[in-house]
């Protein structure tokens, strides 16, 4: 009993892979138009960055502690805390930049590999049929 060529698993999976691959490739190419920057870096992130830079500036501008000052809010502790917060926010900013920058090309590459795989499966299905 010969299996119909259209219902061949290679043809079905190959067709799906080809279509999904082409859609992903198109999405990757138009990534910067489809996905706004606000999807990665929000207004609250921007506010946190502004506040962190202001806190570092304020801590640097604060007069130095008197020798032997062990108060919990010493200038050095405030500066270290502000720098740590700024570093955290800068890491989030770098992550957002990388997602925006590389999201499209990676999506296109995955789509291209999937489309090529789909074509290969379709050709294999035709040879078996």
N, C-alpha and C positions, 0 to 999 in steps of 0.2 A: 504494500500500500504506500504509494508515493505521497509525500507531504507537499501540499500546495506551496509554491514558491513565496507567495505573499505572507504566509503565516510562519515562515521560517524564523526561528528565534534570532538568527543573525540579522535578518532584515528588520525585524521589529526593534531590537536593541540598537542596531546601527542607525536606523531612522531617528529614534529618540535621541541618541547621542549626537547625531549630526545637528538636529534642530536645537537642542539645548546648547550645544557648543557654539552654534552661530549666534544664538541669543546672548550667551555670555560674552562672546567676542564683541558684539555690538554694544553691549552694556559697558564693557571695559573701555571701548573707544570713546564713548560719550559720557564717561564717568564724571568728568568735571561739570558737565551740564545737568546730569541727572541727580547727583548727590551734592547738596549744598555744603559749604564749609561749616555751617552751624550744626551739621550732623556729627561733627568731630570736636568742635571747639565752641562751647556755648557762651552766652552772655555772662553767666555766672562764673565760668572758667576765666573769662577775661577780667571780671571784677576781682576774682581771687588773685590773679596775676598782678593787677594794679595794686591791690592791698599788700601783697607780699613785697613788692619792690618798694613801696612807701615805707613799710615796716623796717626793711633793711636800711633804707636811707635815714630814717629816724634814729635807728639804733647806732648807725655810724656817726651821726651828728650829735648824739648825746654826749655830754661831758664825761670824762673818764671817772671811774670810781676812785674814792680815796683809798690809799693803801690799807689792806687788811679788811676791806668791806666784804662781808660774807652774807649780805642780805640776799634773799631769793630772787630779787629783781635787779641784780647787778647789771651794769651795762654790757659786760662780756656775755652773760647768760642770755640777755635779750637779743644781742647780736647773733649769737649762735642759733638761737631759736628761730629768729627771722630768716637767717640764711638757710636753715633746714627746710622751713616752709617754702621759701622761694625755690629751692632745689626740687622739691616735690612738685610744685606747680610747673616748673620748667620741664620736668620729665613728662608731665601730662601734655604740655604743649608740643614737645618733640614727638610724642606718640601720635597726637592728632595730626601733625604735619606729615608724618610718615604714612599714616593711613590714607590721608588725602592724596599724597604724592604717588604711592605705590599701589593703592587699591585698584585703580583702573588697569594698569599694565598687568598686574597679577591676574585679575579677572579675565582679561583678554587672553593671556597665555593659557590659563586653564580651559577657556572656551576653545581656543585653537587646538589644543591637544585632544579635547573631547570630540571636536568636529573631525579631526584627522582619524581618530579611532573609529568614529561612526562610519566614515567613508571606507576604512579598511574592513569593517564588519559587513558593510553592504557588498563590497566586492567579494568577500569570502562567501557570503550567502549566495551570490550569483554563481560562483564557481561550483558550489555544492549542488545547486539546483539544476 
